[in-house]
Amino acid sequence: MKKQNNEPKRKNSSMASNFEEMKEHGKVMEHVSTNEEVRKSGKTPDPQQHDKKEYNK
């Protein structure tokens, strides 16, 4: 027998399906390097994610 999921169906797509997942995702994102930090380390940020002129210095 299939376990029933009591969570309401989401109306749009999202990275987190509930508040607990959102809090965990926030903790992970605190440790992600910014574009400026990536440049200072001698690397290039992913250009596909940032097409604005100010990010392509």
C-alpha positions as CSV (number, residue, x, y, z in Angstrom):
1,M,0.0,0.0,0.0
2,K,1.3,3.4,-1.0
3,K,2.0,5.9,1.9
4,Q,-0.2,9.0,1.6
5,N,1.5,12.3,1.5
6,N,-0.4,14.9,3.5
7,E,1.5,17.9,2.1
8,P,-0.6,20.1,-0.2
9,K,0.4,20.1,-3.9
10,R,2.6,23.0,-4.8
11,K,1.3,25.6,-7.2
12,N,4.7,26.3,-8.7
13,S,8.1,24.7,-8.8
14,S,10.5,25.4,-6.0
15,M,13.8,24.1,-4.6
16,A,12.3,23.3,-1.2
17,S,9.0,21.5,-0.6
18,N,8.6,22.7,3.0
19,F,10.0,25.2,5.6
20,E,12.4,22.7,7.1
21,E,14.0,22.1,3.6
22,M,14.2,25.8,3.1
23,K,16.0,26.4,6.4
24,E,18.5,23.6,5.5
25,H,19.0,25.1,2.0
26,G,19.8,28.4,3.6
27,K,22.5,26.9,5.8
28,V,24.1,25.3,2.7
29,M,23.9,28.6,0.8
30,E,25.8,30.5,3.6
31,H,28.9,28.6,2.5
32,V,28.7,29.2,-1.2
33,S,31.3,31.6,-2.6
34,T,30.2,34.8,-4.1
35,N,31.3,35.8,-7.7
36,E,33.7,38.3,-6.2
37,E,35.3,35.6,-3.9
38,V,35.6,33.3,-6.9
39,R,37.4,36.0,-8.9
40,K,39.7,36.8,-6.1
41,S,40.8,33.1,-6.0
42,G,41.8,33.4,-9.6
43,K,38.8,31.5,-11.0
44,T,35.9,32.6,-13.3
45,P,32.3,32.5,-12.1
46,D,29.9,30.5,-14.3
47,P,29.0,32.9,-17.1
48,Q,25.9,31.0,-18.1
49,Q,24.2,32.0,-14.8
50,H,25.1,35.7,-15.0
51,D,24.5,37.5,-18.2
52,K,24.4,41.0,-16.8
53,K,27.2,43.2,-17.8
54,E,28.3,44.0,-14.2
55,Y,29.0,40.2,-13.6
56,N,31.2,39.8,-16.6
57,K,34.1,42.0,-15.5
